[in-house]
Every structure is written in structure tokens, then in C-alpha cells.
Amino acid sequence: MTESFSNDKYNQQLQNKIINLKTILSDFQLPELVTYSSPISHYRMRAEFRIWHNGDELYHIMYDKKKRVRIDSFPIASKLINKAMQSILPLIQYNDNLRHKLFQIDYFSTLSGQLLITLLYHKKLGEEWIIAAERLKQQLAELGINANLVGRASNQKIAIDADYVDEVLPIFDKTFKYRQVENSFTQPNAAINIKMLEWAISVTKESKGDLLEFYCGNGNFSIALAQNFNKVLATEIAKASVYSAQHNIKINNIDNLIIVRLSAEEFTSAIRKERDFNRLNGINLDDYHCQTVLVDPPRVGLDDKTINIIQSYDRIVYISCNPYTLKDNLQQLTQTHYIEHFAMFDQFPYTDHIETGIVLRKKEYQ
């Protein structure tokens, strides 16, 4: 392993993140920080590369400050992705149907050993491409790489067999299965995702009442946390994620969780009885007695309306991918709640990116 991926190098960058996070949130009364470290290599389950054409040669590239960098191996990505990277280009190189106007390849792997490869083109894909892609899938299988393939072009998506992978995560003494669909959000660092889920389960043990989750994605948190609550109601706006979540509820035999396709803003309007939604037909919001709310918002954080609504809950579990918007949101949330738990998850080693877990409790329960 190169010096760039040594234990000393990793531990130093982790300590820098810890200092940075504590500094950003220094305005607040914080409990002791619990830090969850990542594997130092082969931790990333997804990777995207541009494809550079140099005469007959093809190779993966990434851009570093607008400078093109050739990538022949990618130590932060899973071993399965690295194997596929080194195998696929020689198979594509002399096949005009596969290489012509190919500009990007995305790799999506799992701890369970499944792989999805998406080929992106600046051309329309037809029957000849499908035949070539089916042959490519067979050739990869002969090399020990069992991968589903997807072709994407403008207004086109063609799946060779399937457009998803099925992940299996060991969480404490259980295993959870998650269908993860191509081009939809999933946690990229599976080892850290396991730690995030175990942390969330631990801090919500012996919960009273029901759980409400905003931004639930494919059910990553809500499915694992359902064991701690009487009922769970989760919201997600992306159709592909909702379909995945519904599948995941079924395959994990979860009987106390319902997913509704609403944005956080729409759900806020519904729960305030400001507006009716057909997508809530058959669901009586008055049947839910949610004392805990979980939010895992995008980088922009929570809007004021959502903050106002979650402040009515006894406990808030906030998963943040941006400590600066977390800081802004906490300025409002700590007016009514105090911070009970504080965790950092090193989802993206060797970057400045910080993933944070915060649990807040209503001050009247202090």
C-alpha cells in the first residue's frame, strides 16, 4: 500500500476533521464526540470516471483542479470495482458498438459481491449496442466478474438484465437487505453506513411512540430502526427510491413501516392540515404518535418550515452531510432542544467532507 493510504496518513486526516467539526460547532454545548473511522482503502462502493479516447486506447480519467488525471487503479474503491475497471476497457477497446461516443463509466458495487456498470454515451443506443452489451456481460462473467449492465444516452436507459444491486448489511445480530437502484442515492461507504445504522439503533433504544423520517431514500435508516418503534412513517420524493424502499420493506419482513412519496415540505403541509394529498389516501396521520423524528437532509440542510415542524417532537435524530448547514439549523433547534448525542462518521476519507450524527432532546425533558 502506498504512503498515501497508510494508517498514519489516515489517522492524521481523521484528527484534523475532528478538530474542524468541533470548531465549526463550538457555539453549542456538546456532549463527548464519538468518532467512527473508515477502512483506509477499498471503502467506496461507487465510482464514476470519464473515459478518454487516445487513438485506439481507452482509459479512465478524473479531473483534479481541471487537470486531467489518468486512473488505472482506484484504491479507495472496492476491490470489485478495481477488478472491473482493469477488465472492461480491453473488452470495449476494439468493439465499435461499445466504444463509439462512450464518455463515462459508473461502477456500483456491494459488500454482498454484486456489481452494476453503467455506460454513458453521446449517441442513440440500438439493437446492435444491446447485442454487444450482452456479449460484454458474458465476457466479464468469464473473467469472474458477474455484473449487470446499463446503457444510458439522451432520454434512453437500457438495462441488460437489471438496473440494481442487492446489498446485505450485517447490523448487530441481524442482517438487512437493501435493493439499490442505479442512479439513485445510496450511502457510498458501506462500512461506515453499517456504523451509522448501529449508532442510530443504539441512540433510539427503548423508544416510546412512533418514528417519523424525512428524506428516507431507499429505507436505509427506517428499515433498521423499525425494531425500536411501534410504527414508522417515512417520506421520500424520488420515485425510484420509494419503489426501492417498498421492495426493501417487503424483503426484510418489516410490518410496521409505511413509505409515502412526499417531500418534507409537502408532508409538513399535510400534517398541519393545510393541504390534502392523494398520495396519503388510506393513511390517517392522526393514527401516528411520533415522539422521534429522523432527518437526513441534502447539503443545503433543513428549510425553516421543516425546522419548525420537527421542533414539536421530543427527540430529533439529525444526520448531516454538511457541518455548516448543520450549524445554521442548530441555531434554531437548540432554542427548544439540547444536544444529547454527538457522533462523526468518516464517510469520505482523505477529503474535507464530514458526516455528523446529532440527537437532540426537548429541553423540558432535561
Secondary structure by P-SEA (a helix, b strand, c coil): ccccccaaaaaaaaaaaaaaaaaaaccccccbbbbbbccccccccbbbbbbbbcccbbbbbbbcccbbbbbcccccccaaaaaaaacccccccccccccccccbbbbbbcccbbbbbbbbbcccccaaaaaaaaaaaaaaaaaccbbbbbbbcccbbbbccccbbbbbbbcccbbbbbbccccccccccaaaaaaaaaaaaaaaccccbbbbbcccccccccccccccccbbbbbbccaaaaaaaaaaaaaaccccbbbbbccaaaaaaaaacccccccccccccccccccbbbbbcccccccaaaaaaaccccbbbbbcccaaaaaaaaaaaaccccccccccccccccccbbbbbbbbcccccc
